[in-house]
């Protein structure tokens, strides 16, 4: 009886180990990069929903933003933010990643993909910048440049919708340099990464009226999957469940 019990114990251990291993292999790793003035806090609810569904989610906060607001400086640039995400991926030893960028985060994930394409399975742009080599936020979409420039103060872009006495978490000032620094995309392997573009369109409006429509058109020309989502620019708040499902569906 002891021998039988021992054999059954071994078999059970093997079965459990196999199941756990299988679950680990099927688990998708998402790295979500927030937009301008924001922080990782903006995607907290989406993270919780996706984690509950079995995904592994990382939400880096870019230098000077979110809980890293104490590091804010006029010297922080786009390269700094690209370094933030690259280093997190490398030090966490992440591979086969679905890299998501919201709004300004599209600039960042493009630079990350150029640096470490071998670690990325797919790029998902959420109403985001999809820059070409040599472009910056200001030059990639001149349509919104003057509006952003009007918010400039002492080398920082200060969001006017945030009240001075508003408690954290909240949007915070971001350096002009992150908007003016051009991106360098020289890695030929960048074009081999699969992509998805999610354009959020306000209810009652046409896609071509959206500020980010030009980037959706770029994605279409690359034969990427294109998805329209009826939502405002921040579905991570207004339609968190729908967004979580959309990201999981397009992994």
PARO-503104 format. One record per residue: y, z, x of N, C-alpha, C in turn. Coordinates in steps of 0.02 Angstrom, whole numbers, plus 50000, padded with zeros to 5 digits. Layout:
// residues N
YZXYZXYZX/...
***
This chain:
// residues 251
499405000050041500005000050000500635000050043/500615003950099501195004150143501334997350173/500774993750190500854987150220501174982350170/500934982650107501204978250054501944979750042/502104986250040502794988250029503244985750086/502964986150147503344983850205503474976350202/502954972650183503014965350178503534963450124/503494966850066503964965550012504674967050033/504754972450073505424974250097505714968850141/505284966050185505504960750230505704954550191/505274952750141505414946850100506074947650063/506184953650034506794955049997507404954550042/507344957050103507894956750151508074949550168/507554945350176507654938350192508004934750134/507784936250072508074933150013508814934950006/508964941450015509654943850010510084940650063/509824940450124510194937550181510334930150168/509834926650141509914919550127510454918350074/510434922550022510924921849969511634923149994/511704928450034512364930150062512614924650107/512154921950148512334916550193512554910450154/512194908950099512364903250058513044904150026/513204910250005513844911549975514404910650025/514284912950087514794912350138514934905050155/514404900950156514484893950172514874890250118/514804892450055515124888950001515834891549987/516024896850020516684899750008517224895550041/517714893550002518264889450028518834893750053/519094891950111519654895550140520304891750126/520764895150093521424892350078521954896050120/522414892250148522994895050180523594892350142/523964896850109524524894750066525184896550100/525594891450111526244892350144526804891850091/527184897150085527714897650035528304893150051/528774892850005529364888650013529954892150044/530524888750044531134891450074531354897750039/531634902250079531914908650057531394913650030/530774911450023530264915549992529874919950040/529224920550027528794924650067528094924450037/527614927450071526934927350046526874930749978/527334935249964527334938949901527354934249840/527654928349849527734923649793527064921249765/526544921249808525894918749786525374924249778/525614930349769525154936049763524694935349702/524974933349644524564932749584524064927149590/524284921449618523834915749627523264917649674/523434921249727522934923849775522414928049738/522644932749697522184937249661521714933449616/521974928449582521564924449537521044920349575/521254917349630520794913249669520274917449705/520484923249729520014927849762519484930249713/519684931549651519214933649599518704928149585/518884921949598518434916249587518014914749649/518104918649702517684917849761518004914449820/518634912649815518974909349872519204914549923/519304912349984519594916550036520304914050047/520794918150032521494915950033521914919650084/522284915850124522764918650172523454916350151/523944921050155524634919550136525114921850191/525194917850243525654919850296526384919850273/526764924750295527484924750283527824921950345/528264917250336528594914050392529124918750423/529254917950487529724922250522530404922350487/530644928550474531284929450442531254929650367/530664928750339530594928550267530084933650242/530134935350177529664940350150529704946850189/529124949750202529104956150238529304955550311/529434949350334529664948150403530414946650405/530764948850353531484947650347531864950850404/531594956150433531934959550489531974955150551/531604949650552531604945050609532064939050597/532434939150543532874933550526533404932450581/533504926050597533984924350649534184917050642/534774915350665535004908450664534584904050711/534224907350758533824903650807533124901850780/532934904550724532284902850694532314895650669/531834891550690531834884550670531174882550638/531124876250621530504873550592529914874650639/530024873650703529484874650752529234881850751/529694886650743529494893650738529004894650680/529164891750623528744892450564528064888950571/528074883250605527444879750619527014884150665/527324887050716526964891650761526674897550723/527044900250675526804905850635526124904350605/526074898550573525464896850537524904894750584/525074890850635524574888850684524254894950717/524674899750738524424905650771523994909950725/524184910450662523774914250615523084911150608/523064904450601522434900950594521994901850656/522304901150714521934901750777521684908850789/522114913850779521914920750791521424923350739/521444920650678520954922550627520324918250633/520354913350679519794908750692519564905250628/520044902350593519894898950530519754891450542/519264888950505519094881850510518934879250440/518924872650434518774869350370519244871850316/519884871950331520394874950288520684870050237/520834872550178521254868950131521944871950140/522394867950167523074870250185523564868150131/523874873050099524324871750043525044873250062/525494868650046526204869750060526624868849998/527034873749982527484873249924528194871849946/528504866749918529204865149931529334864250006/529774868450036529894868150108529244868950147/528764872450119528124873550152527764867050169/527954861550135527664855050151527864852750221/528474854350242528684852850311528244856550360/528114862850345527734867150390527004864950395/526674863650339525964861950343525864855050376/526364850650370526304844150403526314845250479/526754849650502526774851150573526154854650598/525884858950556525264862550574524684857550580/524634852950531524104847950532524154843450593/524764842050615524864838050675524614841650737/524664848250737524474852250795523714853650798/523414855350740522714857350740522324853750684/522314847150684521984843450631521234844950624/520924846750680520204848050680520004854150639/520484858350622520334864450583520464863650508/520714857850489520934856950420520504851950382/520264854150324519864849850281520304845450237/520824848550209521244845050161521944848050160/522434843750144523124845950136523314845250062/523604850550034523854850249965524604851749965/524984846849942525704847549938525894849349866/526194855149857526394857449790527144856649782/527344851149747528054849649738528414850749804/528174847349855528374848949924528624842949963/528964844350018529174839250066528544836350100/528544829750105528024826250142528384821850193/528564824750250529004821350298528664816050341/529074811450365528854806550414529084808950483/528804806050535528994807850603529754806950612/530074812150639530794811850653531244814050596/530944816150540531354818350483531444825950484/531954828250449532074835350438532134836250362/532214842450341532334843650270532954839850247/533474840050287534104836850269534054829150264/533644826150309533604818850309533034816150267/532524820050256531944817750217532134816550144/532564820850118532774820050049533524821650043/533954816750059534674817750058534944819849990/534544818649937534764820249869534984827449861/534624832049895534794839049886535164842149944/535344837949993535644840550055536304844150044/536744841050005537414843949996537374850649959/536914851149912536834857449876536624863049922/536174861449969535944866550017536504868250066/536864863250089537414864350137537954868850107/538054868250042538574872250009538404879750009/537774881350024537544888250025537564891350095/537824887450143537814889650214538344894950228/538144899950267538604905150289538354908050355/538754907250407538594909950473537904907750498/537754901450490537134898750516536524900150473/536634902950414536084904450368536214901050301/535674899250267535734896650199535584902450152/536104904650116536064910650075535954908850002/535384910749972535244909049902535724912649854/536154909049818536654912149775536374915349712/535744913749696535444916649635535194923749645/535224926149707534984932949722535574937849722/535524943049683536054948049681536004952749741/536574955049765536604959349825536194965749817/536204968549757535844974849745535144973849716/534914967649717534244966249690533704969049737/533224972749711532714975749754532204970549779/531864972249832531314968149857530714968849811/530294963549806530344957149842530844952449809/531164948549851531654943749827531754938349880/532064932849860532224927549908532744930149957/532704927850019533164930150071533464924250108/534034925150143534344919750180533864916750232/533944910450245533524906750293533964902650339/533784902150402534214898850450534304891350436/534894888950450535054881850442534594877650486/534414880450544533994876850592533324874750563/533064878650516532414876850486532484870650442/533094869250420533224863350378533454857350420/533764858650477534044853250518533574850850574/533104854950595532654852950650532184847550626/532124842250666531684836650648530964838150668/530504835050633529794836150645529524830550688/529084832150735528774827250779528034826550759/527844820650738527154819350715526844813750757/526514815650812526254810750859525494810550862/525164815250828524434815550833524114810250788/523744805550815523434800250775522914802850726/522644808850739522134811650695522424814450629/523094815050627523424817650568523264813350507/523244806850516523134802150460522434802450433/521974805650469521274806050446521154811750398/521634816250390521544821950346521674819950273/521224821750229521294820250158521884824150129/522214821150079522784824450049522804823949973/523144828849944523264829049872523994830749861/524314827249814525014828949798525064831049726/525324837149715525434839849648526184839749635/526394835649588527104835349570527214839349506/527634844449509527794848249450528384844949415/528304843749351528824840349313529034844749254/529674846149249529924850249194529754846849127/529564850949079529384848349013529964844248984/529784838348959530294833948929530634829248978/530474829849043530784825549093530284820549120/530544815249150530124810149181529994811949254/529414810149281529254811649351529784809149399/530054803249387530544800349433531204804149434/531304808749387531904812949386531834818949432/531224820249454531084826149495531334825149567/531604830349596531864830049665531334827949715/530704829749702530174828349751529774822049735/530014818149688529654812149667529554807349725/530044806749769529984802049826529394803849871/529234810249875528664812349917528004811049881/528014811549815527414809849776527264802349786/527784798249788527694791149799527404789649868/527614793449917527334792749984526584794249984/526404799549948525704801549943525284796049910/525554793049858525204787649824525084781749870/525574780149911525494774449958524944775850010/524814782250021524284784150068523604784550033/523604782949968522994783049928522734790149918/523174795049920522984801949908522914803049833/522564808249815522514810049745523204812649722/523414810349664524064812349637523954815949571/524274821749564524204825749503524894827649477/525004826749413525624828949381525484835349343/525914840349353525844846749320526484848149282/526424849249216527014850749176527204858049190/527714858949230527934865649251528594865049287/528914870849298529524870849338529324870649412/529804871449455529674870849527529264876649555/529204882049518528834887949542528264889849495/527744885749492527184887149448526774893249469/526884895449531526544901549554526754907649514/527334907049479527564912349435527474910449362/527694904449345527694902349275527014900349248/526584897749292525914895549269525394897049323/525344903449341524914905549396524174903749384/523924904949325523214903649311523064896149315/523504892149286523414884949288523444882349359/523904885049399523974882949468523364884849508/523124890949500522524893149536521934888449521/521844886849458521294882349439521394875349468/522004873149471522154866549497522004866149572/522184871349608522044871649680521294871749693/520944875749654520214876249662519874869649644/520114866349593519814859949572519904854549625/520444854949663520594849749712520434851649784/520024856749792519844858849860519404853649895/
***
